[in-house]
Amino acid sequence: MKKMSFLLLALIPMMFLPVSCKKDKEVTCTLVTATTQPPVDMNVTYKAAQTGDGTISSLTYVTITGTVTVANPQLPWEVTVAVTTTTNVSIAAAGTVKNGSLNISYDGNSGGATIHGSDFCSQETN
């Protein structure tokens, strides 16, 4: 009986020891850039890329005629479109990552005027 009590008392403190674990769950990423109206008409390049195992399930960007949604784009992904001063330039994406990162961005320039926006999501497992 003493052995059982001693064993129980020895095991109880072990229940409170920190336990290490790997980050092996997927992180859901919702990426959104700031919206910009270009000061002059210009071409804008939208980009999406990943490192590691990141995947994008849906990507939406803005053109002169409205929004365009791409399902499951193959990464890296890129498109260049013409926009005007009335276009609300932005890009958004939804995806997941377990060990790596997702990046979206837009860049435009014309006549010395430039616009840029970006967002990212990452998780590293060791």
Sine and cosine of phi, psi and omega as CSV:
sin_phi,cos_phi,sin_psi,cos_psi,sin_omega,cos_omega
0.00,0.00,-0.64,0.76,0.03,-1.00
-0.89,0.45,-0.61,0.79,0.01,-1.00
-0.90,0.44,-0.66,0.75,-0.01,-1.00
-0.90,0.43,-0.69,0.72,0.01,-1.00
-0.90,0.43,-0.66,0.75,0.01,-1.00
-0.90,0.44,-0.70,0.72,0.01,-1.00
-0.89,0.46,-0.68,0.74,0.02,-1.00
-0.89,0.45,-0.70,0.72,0.02,-1.00
-0.91,0.41,-0.52,0.85,0.02,-1.00
-0.96,0.27,-0.54,0.84,-0.04,-1.00
-0.99,0.16,-0.51,0.86,-0.04,-1.00
-0.84,0.55,-0.75,0.66,0.01,-1.00
-0.88,0.47,-0.46,0.89,0.00,-1.00
-0.92,0.39,-0.41,0.91,0.03,-1.00
-0.91,0.42,-0.35,0.94,-0.06,-1.00
-0.98,-0.19,0.05,1.00,0.04,-1.00
-0.95,0.31,0.58,-0.81,0.03,-1.00
-0.91,0.42,0.58,-0.81,0.01,-1.00
-0.91,-0.41,0.77,-0.63,0.04,-1.00
-1.00,-0.05,0.56,-0.83,0.03,-1.00
-0.56,-0.83,0.39,-0.92,0.03,-1.00
-1.00,0.09,0.53,-0.85,0.12,-0.99
-0.99,0.15,1.00,0.01,-0.04,-1.00
-0.93,-0.37,0.25,0.97,0.05,-1.00
-0.99,-0.11,0.56,-0.83,0.06,-1.00
-0.95,0.32,0.61,-0.79,0.11,-0.99
-0.98,-0.18,0.75,-0.67,0.08,-1.00
-1.00,0.07,0.79,-0.61,-0.05,-1.00
-0.93,-0.37,0.76,-0.65,0.15,-0.99
-0.87,-0.48,0.95,-0.30,-0.07,-1.00
-0.96,-0.27,0.70,-0.71,-0.01,-1.00
-0.54,-0.84,0.75,-0.66,0.08,-1.00
-1.00,-0.07,0.28,-0.96,0.12,-0.99
-0.92,0.39,0.50,-0.87,0.04,-1.00
-1.00,0.02,0.71,-0.70,-0.02,-1.00
-0.74,-0.67,0.68,-0.74,0.17,-0.98
-0.98,-0.18,0.87,-0.50,-0.03,-1.00
-0.90,0.44,0.58,-0.81,0.00,-1.00
-0.96,0.28,-0.32,0.95,0.06,-1.00
-0.62,-0.79,0.32,-0.95,0.11,-0.99
-0.88,0.47,0.65,-0.76,-0.04,-1.00
-0.33,-0.95,0.17,-0.98,0.17,-0.99
-1.00,-0.04,0.67,-0.75,0.02,-1.00
-0.86,-0.52,0.72,-0.69,0.07,-1.00
-0.97,-0.25,0.86,-0.51,0.07,-1.00
-0.99,-0.12,0.65,-0.76,-0.01,-1.00
-0.67,-0.75,0.50,-0.86,0.14,-0.99
-0.62,-0.78,0.67,-0.74,-0.02,-1.00
-0.51,-0.86,0.26,-0.97,0.04,-1.00
-0.64,-0.76,0.36,-0.93,0.25,-0.97
-0.85,-0.53,0.40,-0.92,0.02,-1.00
0.89,0.45,-0.70,-0.71,-0.11,-0.99
-0.98,-0.20,0.36,0.93,0.00,-1.00
-0.91,0.43,0.65,-0.76,0.07,-1.00
-0.72,-0.70,0.57,-0.82,0.07,-1.00
-0.94,-0.34,0.81,-0.59,0.00,-1.00
-1.00,-0.04,-0.44,0.90,-0.02,-1.00
-0.46,-0.89,0.68,-0.74,-0.02,-1.00
-0.69,-0.72,0.72,-0.69,-0.02,-1.00
-0.76,-0.64,0.74,-0.67,0.04,-1.00
-0.68,-0.73,0.21,-0.98,-0.12,-0.99
-0.93,-0.38,0.70,-0.72,0.09,-1.00
-0.85,-0.53,-0.03,-1.00,0.03,-1.00
-0.86,0.51,-0.59,0.81,-0.09,-1.00
-1.00,-0.01,-0.08,1.00,0.01,-1.00
0.70,-0.72,-0.33,-0.94,-0.04,-1.00
-1.00,-0.01,0.53,-0.85,0.05,-1.00
-0.83,-0.56,0.73,-0.68,0.04,-1.00
-0.90,-0.43,0.73,-0.68,0.02,-1.00
-0.89,-0.45,0.82,-0.57,0.04,-1.00
-1.00,-0.01,0.72,-0.69,0.07,-1.00
0.75,0.67,0.84,0.55,-0.01,-1.00
-0.91,0.42,0.59,-0.81,0.08,-1.00
-0.97,0.23,0.81,-0.59,-0.06,-1.00
-0.99,-0.16,0.62,-0.78,0.02,1.00
-0.95,0.30,0.48,-0.87,-0.07,-1.00
-0.80,-0.60,0.59,-0.81,0.00,-1.00
-0.40,-0.92,0.60,-0.80,0.10,-1.00
-0.50,-0.86,0.59,-0.81,0.06,-1.00
-0.90,-0.44,0.76,-0.65,-0.02,-1.00
-0.73,-0.68,0.43,-0.90,0.10,-0.99
-0.99,0.10,0.67,-0.74,0.07,-1.00
-0.74,-0.68,0.35,-0.94,0.03,-1.00
-0.91,-0.41,0.03,-1.00,-0.02,-1.00
-0.92,0.39,-0.24,0.97,0.02,-1.00
-0.99,-0.14,0.02,1.00,0.00,-1.00
-0.99,0.12,0.77,-0.64,0.09,-1.00
-1.00,0.04,1.00,0.03,-0.09,-1.00
-0.93,0.36,0.79,-0.62,0.08,-1.00
-0.21,-0.98,0.29,-0.96,0.09,-1.00
-0.63,-0.77,0.59,-0.81,0.02,-1.00
-0.64,-0.77,0.45,-0.89,0.01,-1.00
-0.47,-0.88,0.43,-0.90,0.11,-0.99
-0.81,-0.59,0.67,-0.74,0.00,-1.00
-0.22,-0.97,-0.20,-0.98,0.02,-1.00
-0.66,-0.75,0.41,-0.91,0.07,-1.00
-0.50,-0.87,0.67,-0.74,0.05,-1.00
-0.95,-0.31,-0.69,0.72,0.02,-1.00
-0.56,-0.83,1.00,0.01,-0.03,-1.00
0.39,-0.92,-0.51,-0.86,-0.05,-1.00
-0.45,-0.89,0.31,-0.95,0.13,-0.99
-0.82,-0.57,0.65,-0.76,0.01,-1.00
-0.70,-0.71,0.69,-0.73,0.14,-0.99
-0.78,-0.62,0.48,-0.88,0.02,-1.00
-0.30,-0.95,0.27,-0.96,0.21,-0.98
-0.66,-0.76,0.54,-0.84,0.04,-1.00
-0.61,-0.79,0.67,-0.74,0.07,-1.00
-0.56,-0.83,0.51,-0.86,0.11,-0.99
-0.41,-0.91,0.52,-0.85,0.03,-1.00
-0.22,-0.98,0.77,-0.64,0.08,-1.00
0.82,0.57,0.57,0.82,0.01,-1.00
1.00,0.02,-0.17,0.99,0.04,-1.00
-1.00,-0.04,0.67,-0.74,0.02,-1.00
-0.74,-0.68,0.49,-0.87,0.13,-0.99
-0.72,-0.70,0.47,-0.88,-0.01,-1.00
-0.41,-0.91,0.57,-0.82,0.13,-0.99
-0.44,-0.90,0.54,-0.84,0.02,-1.00
-0.38,-0.92,0.31,-0.95,0.09,-1.00
-0.42,-0.91,0.40,-0.92,0.01,-1.00
-0.50,-0.86,0.27,-0.96,0.05,-1.00
-0.57,-0.82,0.69,-0.72,-0.02,-1.00
-0.51,-0.86,0.39,-0.92,0.14,-0.99
-0.48,-0.88,0.76,-0.65,0.02,-1.00
-0.91,-0.42,0.75,-0.67,0.10,-1.00
-0.95,-0.31,0.58,-0.82,-0.01,-1.00
-0.87,-0.50,0.00,0.00,0.00,0.00
